[in-house]
Every structure is written in structure tokens, then in C-alpha cells.
Amino acid sequence: MIKTKGSKIVTQDDVRYIASLSRISLRDEEMARLTRNLEDILHYVRKLEEVDVRHIEPTSHVLPLKNVYREDRMRPSLTREDALQIAVQQHEGFFKVPKVIQ
């Protein structure tokens, strides 16, 4: 779609295409609402593009944050036998779980 001032940026065909890529089906009323929502979002982004940020330092977070590290220490933990006591199933000393990837 051509982006000219005052014209539509997002069409229902665009939303239908995005929905097909996402493998979701939309009813007509959802299609109209999502088209308006995407249109509003893109208009807002266009407004943000007009803001002069040349003198703004790039940042990944609005607050000054730093990682807090702690020293790694060896501590007592469960033995394999203790951990396996809660297993629903086990096999040769390991937790046995259902296959989740085909």
C-alpha cells in the first residue's frame, strides 16, 4: 500500500495477510477492528518519527541499571537418589519425561 498523507496505511487485505502468516482466522468484525488498531499504531509511530532525538544518548533502559553479581560458591545440594525420589518415572538414574518434540 502506498503511504501518502491522509490515505490508509493498512488495509483489510494487509491484516488478512498477516493473519494468514500467523495461522489465525479472524471474523469480519475482528478484521475491521484490527485494521483500525494497526492504522492507529502506525500513525502514532509516524508521530514519534518526527521527534528530534539527535542529542539524546542511546540507551537500552530508561533507568541507570547495572548487573549485580555474586560470587559463585559450592553449596550442599540434593543427591541424585534424593532428587529421583520425587520422579514420576525414572530410567537408569535419570528423570523420564514424556516426549514433547516430534
Buried (B, 14 or more C-beta within 10 A) or exposed (E): EEEEEEEBBBEBEBBBEBBEEEEEEBEEEEBEEBBEEBBEEBEEEEEEEEEEEEEEEEEEEEEEEEEEEEEEEEEEEEEEEEEBEEEEEBEEEEEEEEEEEE
